[in-house]
Amino acid sequence: MAPTTFSYDFSNEASGFGKKSSFPSGLFINGQFVDSVDSKTIELINPTTAKSLGHITVASEKDIDLAVEAAQKAFETTWGLHASGQERGKLLIRLAELIEENIEELAALESLDNGKAVAVAQAVDVQGAADVLRYYGGWADKVHGKTIETDDATFAYTRHEPIGVVGQITPWNFPIWMLAWKLGPALATGNAVVFKPSEWTPLTALRVASLIKEAGFPPGVVNIVPGIGNIAGAAISNHSGIGKVAFTGSTAVGRAIMKAAASSNLKRVTLELGGKSPTLVLDDCNLENAARWAAYGILANHGQVCCAGTRIYVQDNIYDKFLEKFLAVVKSVKLGDPFHPETFQGPQVSKTQFDRILNYIEHGKKEGATCLLGGQQHGTEGYFIQPTIFTDIKPEMRIVKEEIFGPVGVVAKFSNDEELIKLANDTVYGLAAAVFSENLSRAVKLANALKAGTVWVNTYNTIRTNVPFGGYKQSGQGRELGEYALDNYTQVKAVHINLSGPPPI
């Protein structure tokens, strides 16, 4: 059976690509698009309309075996230590160029698949993916060890060698950007990859597979295998031919991956997991800026952001003024068709996520929080949810403690910095936080006291390619982006050289 093809005519959309997109949507294994062993497919749903987009092929455990076999062969024969850093860098930079050459199509596919505003998809997600790949293309010939003087008769040197075959599993909230975050450092350091995008949002990964082939990567270096998490994802996590797995997603799944990695071949694991990030608004802040950034921290990508600033703590003497400005910004957000040029917030990604968010909103109401804004579905078609803000909260409420992953935030008061630190750190997560203050000394002191992998001062959701990103506590382990990510994909070998005679025996 021939692999499936995905086609969609964008010419009727309000903005975006403006023409038809068509490409193979089979599994990408060993440089070719192929059908799955058992010919299974799943249906894709357009979150804007809740209607079908067609079907794509999904991988079984046997397909993962084939992908690992192809990756291992490529690593041993054409990649790994056989391709120079300069060669790897050229290919990564070429892939970045091809993504930019097809940026409108990829942004349209991302919006269709995920529901995010097409303007945001193009400027942030797709351009961001190209930037990440280009950045790691520059690193590819700069990963090296050290020469270590030991004594007059000996010396040693270290090598940073690739792990081999690595498995990578990404979520549905930033499909193409997360693909680049994972592929960039893995390929720069010489690893071969088995990559599983979310079965809900596989389109840009499959389109990029064609570009990987066009860029000239040897067959088997990158294998892209969409599949259901508890089948294809579990197969990657348990596979003894995979030496490392990288995962971005929920903390619950992260735990399962760690168990599978330990019980199989003790493979290395990096995890970027959930969050319940605090936004701290101090009485010496710029109120206008704080209100706008706080709204952005909750509503960016429809709230489907692991580091979303969904707990806002405002100093009591400015609480009313802040809340007035903050609510005005939230009310001004354009919610609707992601292809409309003025849209900022589109639909949630799926019916499952839509129902989950509304369930949290109902829990908040039942537990006694005040739903000050929103709290309902927007419109009657698709998976749109109104921006929702709660006040009068208590620390034990589910909407305060648990990750909602939607356009829902809570606002509370604090009186002094000591109390604020306790409130902010009262969470099992530690992915991100933000401090708004015009007093830099005060802001830095608070930033240093926060148990989070990223702290923003007078900004939010500012991700830079050359700056590491990752979490404390149950928000994960390891770091993505920047030079730090390279450490996830290499193993250090020490070589001792003896320049003298025989041993003293």
C-alpha positions in Angstrom: 0.0 0.0 0.0 1.4 3.4 -1.0 1.9 6.0 1.8 -0.8 8.7 2.2 -0.6 12.2 0.8 -1.9 15.3 2.6 -3.5 18.1 0.5 -5.2 21.3 1.5 -6.2 24.3 -0.5 -5.4 27.5 1.4 -6.7 29.9 -1.3 -10.0 30.5 0.6 -8.4 31.4 3.9 -8.5 35.0 5.1 -4.7 35.3 5.0 -1.7 32.9 4.8 -0.3 30.7 2.2 -3.0 31.4 -0.4 -2.5 28.2 -2.5 -2.6 24.5 -2.3 -0.2 22.5 -0.2 0.4 18.8 -1.0 3.0 16.5 0.3 3.6 12.8 1.4 2.3 12.0 4.8 3.6 8.5 5.3 6.3 7.6 7.8 9.7 9.1 6.9 12.1 6.2 7.4 15.5 5.8 5.8 15.0 8.8 3.6 11.7 7.6 2.1 8.0 8.0 2.8 6.5 4.6 3.5 3.3 3.1 4.7 3.2 1.7 8.2 3.7 -2.0 8.7 0.0 -2.5 9.7 -1.3 0.3 7.4 -2.9 2.2 10.3 -4.0 5.8 10.0 -5.6 8.4 12.3 -7.9 11.3 11.5 -6.7 14.9 11.8 -9.2 17.4 13.0 -9.2 21.1 12.2 -9.6 22.8 15.7 -11.1 25.9 14.1 -14.0 24.1 12.6 -13.9 20.7 14.4 -14.1 19.1 11.0 -11.8 16.4 9.4 -8.6 17.3 7.6 -8.1 13.8 6.4 -5.9 10.9 7.6 -2.2 10.4 8.2 -0.2 7.2 8.7 0.8 6.3 12.2 3.7 4.2 13.5 3.5 0.9 15.3 6.1 -0.7 17.5 7.4 -2.5 14.4 7.8 0.8 12.5 9.9 2.2 15.4 12.1 -0.9 15.0 12.6 -0.1 11.4 13.3 3.5 12.1 15.9 2.6 14.7 17.5 0.2 12.4 17.8 2.8 9.7 19.2 5.4 12.1 21.8 2.9 13.5 23.0 2.1 10.0 23.2 5.8 9.1 25.1 6.6 12.3 27.6 3.8 11.6 28.2 4.4 8.0 27.5 8.0 6.9 26.9 10.1 10.0 28.2 9.9 13.5 32.0 10.1 13.4 32.0 9.7 9.6 30.6 13.2 8.8 32.7 16.1 9.8 31.3 18.9 11.9 31.6 21.2 8.9 29.5 18.8 6.8 26.8 18.5 9.5 26.7 22.3 9.9 26.2 22.9 6.2 23.3 20.6 6.2 21.6 22.2 9.2 22.1 25.6 7.7 20.7 24.4 4.4 17.6 23.0 6.2 17.1 26.4 7.9 17.3 28.1 4.5 14.7 25.7 3.0 12.3 26.4 5.9 12.6 30.1 5.3 12.0 29.6 1.6 8.8 27.8 2.5 7.8 29.9 5.5 4.3 30.9 4.3 3.3 27.3 3.6 4.7 26.0 6.9 3.0 28.8 8.9 -0.3 28.0 7.2 0.1 24.3 7.9 0.9 25.1 11.6 -2.2 27.3 11.9 -4.4 24.7 10.2 -3.1 21.9 12.4 -2.7 23.7 15.7 -5.1 26.6 15.5 -2.6 29.3 16.3 -2.7 32.7 14.5 -1.0 32.4 11.2 0.9 35.7 11.7 2.3 34.4 15.0 3.1 31.0 13.4 5.2 32.6 10.7 7.0 35.2 12.9 7.6 33.0 16.0 7.3 29.3 15.3 8.5 28.8 11.7 11.1 31.6 11.7 12.1 30.5 15.2 12.7 26.9 13.9 14.9 28.2 11.1 16.9 30.3 13.6 17.5 27.4 15.9 18.7 25.1 13.1 21.0 27.8 11.8 22.3 28.4 15.3 23.2 24.7 15.8 24.6 24.6 12.3 27.2 27.1 13.6 28.0 24.9 16.6 28.5 21.7 14.6 32.3 22.1 14.1 32.9 23.6 17.6 32.1 20.7 19.9 35.4 19.5 21.1 37.3 18.4 24.2 40.3 19.5 26.1 44.0 18.5 26.4 44.8 18.0 30.1 48.4 18.1 31.5 48.9 15.4 34.1 52.7 15.0 34.6 55.9 15.0 32.7 55.5 11.5 31.4 51.7 11.5 30.6 48.9 13.6 29.3 45.2 13.1 28.6 42.7 14.5 26.3 38.9 14.3 26.1 36.5 13.8 23.2 32.8 14.7 23.1 31.4 11.9 21.0 27.8 11.4 19.9 25.5 9.0 21.8 24.3 7.2 18.6 20.6 6.8 18.0 18.4 9.2 20.0 14.7 9.2 20.3 12.8 12.5 20.4 9.1 13.0 21.3 7.5 16.5 21.0 4.1 18.0 22.0 1.3 19.6 20.0 1.6 23.2 21.2 4.7 24.3 19.2 5.1 21.5 16.6 7.7 23.0 14.2 9.6 25.0 16.8 10.0 22.0 19.1 11.1 19.9 16.2 14.0 22.3 15.7 14.8 22.5 19.4 15.3 18.7 19.4 16.9 18.1 16.0 19.3 21.0 16.1 21.7 19.9 18.9 21.2 16.2 18.2 22.3 16.5 14.6 25.0 19.1 15.3 26.7 16.6 17.6 26.5 13.7 15.1 23.6 11.7 16.4 21.0 10.0 14.2 17.3 10.6 15.2 14.0 8.8 15.5 11.6 11.7 15.9 7.9 11.4 17.0 5.7 14.5 16.6 2.3 14.6 18.3 -0.3 12.6 16.5 -2.6 15.7 16.9 -0.2 18.1 15.0 2.1 16.2 12.6 1.8 18.2 9.5 4.7 20.6 9.7 7.0 17.8 10.8 6.0 15.7 7.7 6.5 18.7 5.4 9.9 19.3 7.0 10.8 15.7 6.3 10.6 16.5 2.6 12.9 19.5 3.2 15.3 17.2 5.1 15.6 15.0 2.0 15.9 18.1 -0.3 18.7 19.5 2.0 20.8 16.4 1.4 20.9 14.6 4.7 22.0 11.0 4.3 19.1 8.5 4.4 18.3 7.3 8.0 19.9 10.3 9.8 16.5 11.7 10.5 13.4 9.4 10.7 10.0 11.1 11.4 7.4 8.7 12.7 4.1 10.2 13.8 2.3 7.9 16.2 0.1 7.6 19.3 2.0 8.2 22.5 1.3 4.9 24.3 2.3 3.0 21.2 5.0 4.8 19.2 6.2 6.9 22.1 6.3 3.9 24.4 8.3 2.0 21.8 10.9 4.7 21.6 11.2 5.0 25.4 11.6 1.2 25.8 13.8 0.5 22.8 17.2 -0.8 23.6 18.7 0.4 20.3 18.1 4.0 21.4 20.7 5.5 23.7 18.9 8.7 24.8 15.4 10.0 24.7 14.3 13.7 24.8 10.7 14.5 25.7 8.6 17.7 26.0 5.2 17.3 27.4 3.3 16.5 30.6 5.0 15.6 33.9 2.9 12.4 34.1 4.2 11.1 30.8 7.8 12.3 31.7 7.6 10.0 34.7 6.6 7.1 32.5 9.4 7.7 30.1 12.0 7.7 32.9 10.7 4.4 34.2 10.8 2.9 30.7 14.4 4.3 30.1 15.5 2.8 33.4 13.9 -0.6 32.9 15.2 -1.0 29.3 18.8 -0.1 28.7 19.2 2.8 31.2 19.1 5.3 28.4 19.8 8.9 29.1 16.7 11.2 29.5 16.1 14.9 29.2 12.6 16.2 30.0 10.9 19.5 29.6 7.6 19.2 31.5 4.7 21.1 33.0 4.6 24.4 34.8 2.4 26.6 36.9 4.5 29.8 36.6 4.1 32.8 38.9 4.0 36.4 37.7 5.1 38.9 40.4 3.8 42.4 40.1 5.5 44.8 42.5 4.3 48.2 43.6 7.3 49.9 41.9 6.6 48.4 38.4 5.5 50.2 35.3 1.8 49.3 35.6 1.0 49.5 31.8 3.9 47.3 30.8 3.2 44.8 33.6 -0.5 44.5 32.7 0.3 43.9 29.0 3.1 41.4 29.7 1.0 39.6 32.3 -1.9 39.2 29.8 0.6 37.9 27.2 2.0 35.5 29.7 -1.4 33.9 30.1 -2.8 34.1 26.6 0.1 33.5 24.2 -0.6 30.4 22.1 -4.1 30.3 23.6 -2.6 29.5 27.0 -1.1 26.3 25.7 2.4 27.1 26.9 4.3 25.1 29.5 5.7 28.2 31.1 2.5 30.3 31.0 2.3 32.8 33.8 -1.0 31.6 35.1 -0.5 32.7 38.8 -0.4 36.5 39.0 0.5 37.9 42.4 0.0 41.7 42.8 1.2 43.9 45.7 -1.9 44.9 47.6 -1.5 48.7 47.3 -1.6 48.6 43.5 -4.0 45.6 43.1 -7.1 47.5 42.0 -5.2 49.7 39.5 -3.4 46.7 38.0 -6.5 44.6 37.8 -8.3 47.4 35.9 -5.5 47.7 33.3 -4.9 44.0 33.1 -8.6 43.2 32.4 -8.7 45.9 29.8 -5.9 44.3 27.9 -7.4 40.8 28.2 -10.7 42.1 26.9 -9.0 43.6 23.9 -7.5 40.4 22.6 -8.9 39.3 19.2 -10.3 35.8 19.4 -11.3 34.0 16.3 -10.2 32.5 12.9 -6.4 32.0 13.0 -6.2 33.0 9.4 -7.6 36.4 10.0 -4.7 39.0 10.2 -6.0 40.6 13.4 -6.4 37.3 15.4 -4.2 36.7 18.4 -6.0 33.8 20.1 -7.3 30.9 18.1 -9.0 27.7 19.2 -7.6 25.1 21.6 -5.9 22.3 19.8 -8.5 19.5 20.3 -11.8 18.5 21.7 -10.0 16.7 24.5 -8.1 19.8 25.5 -11.2 22.0 25.1 -13.2 19.8 27.5 -10.3 19.6 30.0 -10.0 23.4 30.2 -13.7 23.9 30.6 -13.7 21.3 33.4 -11.0 23.2 35.3 -13.1 26.4 34.9 -16.1 24.7 36.4 -13.9 23.4 39.3 -12.8 26.9 40.0 -16.3 28.2 40.2 -17.4 25.3 42.4 -14.5 25.8 44.8 -15.5 29.4 45.4 -13.2 31.4 43.2 -14.7 34.5 41.4 -14.8 34.1 37.7 -14.2 37.8 36.9 -14.0 37.4 33.1 -14.8 34.7 30.5 -15.4 31.2 31.7 -17.2 29.8 28.6 -16.9 28.6 25.1 -16.5 31.4 22.5 -18.9 30.9 19.6 -20.5 27.7 18.5 -18.0 26.2 16.1 -14.6 24.8 16.9 -12.7 24.7 20.2 -12.6 28.3 21.2 -12.6 29.3 24.9 -13.0 32.8 26.2 -10.0 34.3 28.1 -10.8 33.5 31.7 -9.6 35.3 34.9 -10.3 34.2 38.4 -9.9 36.2 41.7 -10.7 35.4 45.3 -8.6 32.3 45.2 -7.1 30.0 47.8 -3.8 28.1 47.5 -5.4 24.7 47.7 -7.7 25.2 44.7 -7.1 23.1 41.6 -7.0 26.1 39.4 -4.1 27.4 41.5 -2.2 24.2 41.9 -2.6 22.3 38.6 -1.5 23.1 35.1 -4.6 23.9 33.0 -2.8 24.5 29.7 -5.4 27.0 28.4 -6.3 30.7 28.5 -7.1 30.7 32.3 -5.3 32.7 35.0 -5.7 33.6 38.6 -4.9 36.9 40.3 -4.2 37.3 44.0 -2.7 39.9 46.4 0.5 39.9 48.5 1.8 42.4 51.0 5.6 42.0 51.2 8.4 40.3 49.4 8.9 37.5 52.0 5.3 36.5 51.6 5.6 36.7 47.8 8.5 34.3 47.7 6.6 31.7 49.6 3.5 32.1 47.4 5.5 31.9 44.2 7.5 28.8 45.2 4.5 27.0 46.6 4.2 24.6 43.6 5.6 21.2 42.6 6.7 22.9 39.3 9.6 25.2 38.6 9.8 26.0 34.9 9.5 29.8 34.8 8.6 33.0 36.6 8.5 36.7 36.0 9.2 39.8 38.1 7.8 43.3 37.3 9.7 46.1 39.1 11.6 49.2 38.1 13.9 48.6 41.0 16.5 46.3 39.5 18.1 45.4 42.8 14.8 44.3 44.2 14.0 42.4 41.0 17.3 40.5 41.0 17.0 39.6 44.6 13.5 38.1 43.9 14.7 36.4 40.7 17.5 34.7 42.7 15.0 33.5 45.3 12.6 31.9 42.8 12.9 28.2 42.3 12.5 28.2 38.5 14.7 27.5 35.5 13.9 30.8 33.8 13.0 34.1 35.4 12.0 37.0 33.2 12.3 40.6 34.5 9.8 43.1 33.0 9.0 40.7 30.2 7.4 37.3 29.6 7.7 34.3 27.2 10.9 35.8 25.8 12.7 32.8 24.4 16.2 33.3 22.9 17.9 30.6 20.8 21.3 31.1 22.6 19.9 31.1 26.1 19.1 27.8 28.0 15.6 26.8 28.8 14.4 24.1 31.3 12.9 23.5 34.7 13.4 22.9 38.4 11.6 20.3 40.4 8.8 18.5 38.5 9.2 20.7 35.5 11.9 18.5 34.1 15.7 17.9 33.9 18.3 19.0 31.4 18.3 22.1 29.3 17.2 23.0 25.8 18.7 25.7 23.6 22.0 27.5 23.8 25.3 25.7 24.3 23.9 23.9 27.3 21.7 21.7 25.0 24.8 20.2 23.3 25.7 18.4 26.6 22.5 16.4 26.3 23.7 14.7 23.1 27.3 13.9 23.7 29.3 11.5 26.0 32.8 12.4 27.2 35.7 10.0 26.6 39.0 10.5 28.4 42.1 9.2 26.6 45.3 8.8 28.6 48.6 8.9 26.8 51.8 7.4 28.3 55.1 8.9 27.0 57.4 7.0 29.4 58.5 3.4 29.7 56.9 0.3 31.4 55.0 0.3 34.6 56.7 0.0 38.0 56.2 -3.7 38.3 
